[in-house]
Amino acid sequence: MTIYTAAGAGQSCKTLLTNLGSGLEDQGMTVTCDEVAPTTEMTPTPPDSASWPSPSPSAA
């Protein structure tokens, strides 16, 4: 199985997919991860999620 990631194209789930691949390898599958759009020094850094506002409680 090959998992394709594109961090430089704004794909936000690279860590999730990489961890998924590791879990499959632990179960005996052969997994390769292929980065098709690597980040560069020109790639904007996403904001730190810790600085995001907390969601407001829903009015139920």
C-alpha positions in Angstrom: 0.0 0.0 0.0 1.2 3.5 -0.8 0.0 6.5 1.1 0.4 9.8 -0.7 0.7 13.0 1.2 1.0 16.6 0.0 2.1 18.8 2.9 3.2 21.6 0.6 -0.2 21.8 -1.1 -1.9 22.4 2.2 -2.8 18.9 3.1 -3.5 19.1 6.8 -3.7 15.4 7.6 -0.1 14.2 6.9 0.5 13.1 10.5 -2.8 11.2 10.6 -2.0 9.4 7.4 1.5 8.6 8.5 0.3 7.3 11.8 -2.3 5.2 9.9 0.5 3.7 7.8 2.5 2.9 10.9 -0.5 1.1 12.4 -0.9 -1.0 9.2 2.8 -1.8 9.2 2.4 -3.0 12.8 -0.2 -5.5 11.5 2.2 -6.8 8.9 1.3 -4.8 5.8 4.0 -3.2 3.7 3.4 0.5 3.5 5.3 3.3 1.8 4.6 7.0 2.3 5.2 9.2 -0.7 5.3 13.0 -0.3 4.1 14.4 -3.7 4.2 18.1 -2.8 6.9 18.7 -0.1 7.0 21.9 1.8 9.7 24.6 1.0 10.9 27.7 2.8 8.1 29.5 0.9 5.3 27.4 2.3 3.3 29.3 4.9 3.3 28.0 8.4 -0.2 27.2 9.6 -1.3 28.9 12.8 -0.7 27.1 16.1 -3.9 25.3 17.0 -3.4 26.2 20.7 -4.0 29.9 19.7 -7.4 29.1 18.1 -10.5 30.2 20.1 -12.4 27.5 21.9 -15.7 26.5 20.4 -18.7 28.0 22.1 -21.1 25.6 23.8 -24.1 24.9 21.6 -27.4 26.3 22.7 -29.4 23.1 23.1 
